[in-house]
Amino acid sequence: MRIIPLFLALIVAACAISKVVSYAPPGTDEHSWQINVEKSTIGQRFTVTIDDSTVIQKSAALFTGSLQTQTTYKGYEVKLLVTHLTTYPGYSPRYEATVFVNNDEAAKFTF
């Protein structure tokens, strides 16, 4: 009986979706940023982390699955645009998350 809860925990952990991209702001001598976007396994919550600092943590709209939000990181404007992609009956919803830094596309992920 102990195997079933352990198995379920492993399934949930394996479903955590996280992707990382390196990005260097143009015209600066800064090191490359590690931009990480994670989508929660339950719900439509997206988290943007840059160099281990959480800069955005928001949920997409319930019915449309879209999200557009922005913040500032080290003096740079950071935007997250999430679009719900077309899904077919019986398949999990798919999302495209794009991160912009000062209106420059820094990363694009599909979940």
C-alpha positions, 0 to 999 in steps of 0.5 A: 500500500505504501507504493501507491502514494509514492507512485502518485507523488512521482507522477506529479513531480514528473509532470512539473514542466520547467524550461530554461534559456540563456539570454544576454541583454543587448548592449551590456556587459552583464553575464547571460541570464538564465531565464526559467519558465515553469507551468504548474501541473495543476491549473494555469499558473506560470512562473518566470525566474531569472537567475534564481529570482522569481520575477513573475508568478501569475495565472492565465485567465480561466476561460481563455488561457491567456496571460499578459503581464510585466514587471521590472528586473535590474532596470529592464522591462520583463513581459510574459505573454501566454497564449492558449494553443488550439487543443483537440478533445482528449488531449491536454491543453497546450500553451505558448509562453514568450518572455520579452526583455525591453520588447526584445524576444528573449525566450519562447516555450511551448508547454 
